[in-house]
Amino acid sequence: MREQREGYNRKNTERSPENVVDLTDLLRRRREERERAEREAKELEVPDAEDAALEEEPDEEPETLPEEESEEETQEEARDSGRDRKSAREEEHRRQKRTPKMLAGDVMTVLLMLLLTAAAAGLIALSLIRVETVKVSGNVYAEDTAVEQWFFPDEKSRLLSRIFLRKALGFRRSAAFSESSVRLEGLRSCAVSVKENEAAFTVGMQDGSGILIVTDGGTVLRKTSETPEHLSLITGIYALSDEVLVKAETDRPETFSQLLRVIRILREYDIESDTLYVEDGQFCLKMDDVIVNLGTDESLREKLTELGSQIPKLSGLKGTLHLENYDSSKSAGRFTFEVAP
């Protein structure tokens, strides 16, 4: 490229007049002068650079070494400072004396931990110990086995942990009992005390397998083979289940509910009968040789008040006392007595 430019300049200068300056020579001389000046400058700079290096070499070691020494000193000072702070804390801790209050707090903490540990161990023990012997008292009609089965229906219910929990929440009590309690007498024995509601009547099983002794609330106390002398046998209604300590299931539940009401009022008026039965939807009592027809349970209290006044007069009679059409508004003829043939 440079030769082409020089050839081009020569051609132009050959055509130029004599007084025209040769630009190619001028440019070359300037370039040569510039290059020479650059070489001289480099030659002059090299000694300066070497001198500067020589001058700086002695200074580099003192500058570098102090920096390294300074960093090491800083780390050493940091370690010393950390040790000093640790020593100061230890010294401060040693200077602090444990006050009686602080010692009491430590003792309480230890005792609390021991108490919690003992409680946990106790719960584990209670969850493993099972009651083997159950003593039942206070029952008249309900059998011991039935009472025990009511309070402890399965093996889990005999665990001490379950017994404590049930005592805290309250044992489920049968409607057959007016009172009941469970008391532990040892790790493997407890006592169950109950007070039964009074037996009111008996009702026969539909399959003829026996009779049930029942309270005036309809709760079954016991299954037996014959009716006790002081209780009335209900006829016309039959029990479907012989499960004890629960309300009796009968073939006529609505009539049975009405009958329970009649029995409660009879007991309230202290009227006893040999038999209480339902016939054609009417309630009848058999008292020795007299049958008392109460009709429905409407105006029952008035009917029983009248019956109570007539009981002494019925002694030795044989027949039917009709109270089903009792009319309290009449001064006479409020009831009739039909003498049996």
GILINUR-V372286 format. One record per pair of residues at least 12 apart in sequence whose C-alpha atoms are under 6 Angstrom apart, sorted by sequence separation. I is the first residue (numbers start at 1). J is the second residue. D is the distance in Angstrom with one decimal. If there is no record, write none. Layout:
# GILINUR-V372286
<<I;J;D> <I;J;D>>
This chain:
# GILINUR-V372286
<<181;193;5.3> <202;214;5.7> <211;223;5.8> <238;250;5.5> <274;286;5.5> <283;295;5.4> <323;335;5.5> <180;193;5.5> <201;214;5.6> <211;224;5.5> <238;251;5.9> <273;286;5.8> <274;287;5.6> <282;295;4.3> <322;335;5.9> <180;194;4.2> <210;224;5.9> <211;225;5.9> <273;287;5.0> <282;296;5.2> <322;336;5.3> <179;194;5.5> <199;214;5.6> <200;215;4.8> <210;225;4.9> <322;337;5.9> <179;195;5.0> <199;215;4.4> <200;216;5.1> <321;337;4.4> <178;195;5.7> <198;215;5.9> <320;337;5.7> <6;24;5.9> <177;195;5.4> <178;196;5.9> <320;338;5.0> <177;196;4.3> <178;197;5.7> <319;338;5.5> <176;196;5.7> <177;197;5.4> <319;339;4.2> <176;197;5.6> <319;340;4.2> <222;244;5.9> <318;340;5.7> <221;244;5.6> <220;244;4.9> <221;245;5.6> <220;245;5.2> <220;246;5.7> <131;158;5.2> <219;246;5.1> <220;247;5.9> <130;158;5.3> <219;247;4.0> <220;248;5.8> <290;318;5.2> <292;320;5.8> <130;159;4.3> <218;247;5.3> <219;248;5.8> <289;318;4.9> <290;319;5.1> <291;320;4.7> <292;321;4.7> <293;322;5.2> <294;323;5.0> <295;324;3.9> <129;159;5.8> <130;160;5.9> <201;231;5.0> <203;233;5.9> <218;248;5.8> <290;320;5.7> <293;323;5.6> <294;324;4.8> <129;160;6.0> <201;232;4.8> <202;233;4.8> <203;234;5.2> <293;324;5.9> <201;233;5.8> <206;238;5.0> <205;238;5.4> <206;239;5.6> <126;160;5.1> <127;161;5.2> <204;238;5.4> <205;239;4.7> <206;240;5.9> <126;161;4.9> <236;277;5.7> <232;274;5.0> <233;275;5.0> <234;276;4.9> <235;277;4.6> <236;278;5.4> <176;219;5.6> <232;275;4.8> <234;277;5.1> <216;260;6.0> <216;264;5.9> <134;189;5.8> <138;193;5.7> <132;188;5.3> <133;189;4.6> <134;190;5.2> <135;191;4.6> <136;192;4.8> <137;193;4.9> <138;194;5.0> <131;188;4.1> <132;189;5.9> <134;191;5.6> <135;192;5.9> <136;193;5.9> <138;195;5.4> <131;189;5.3> <176;245;5.7> <142;221;5.0> <141;221;5.9> <142;222;5.2> <141;222;5.9>>
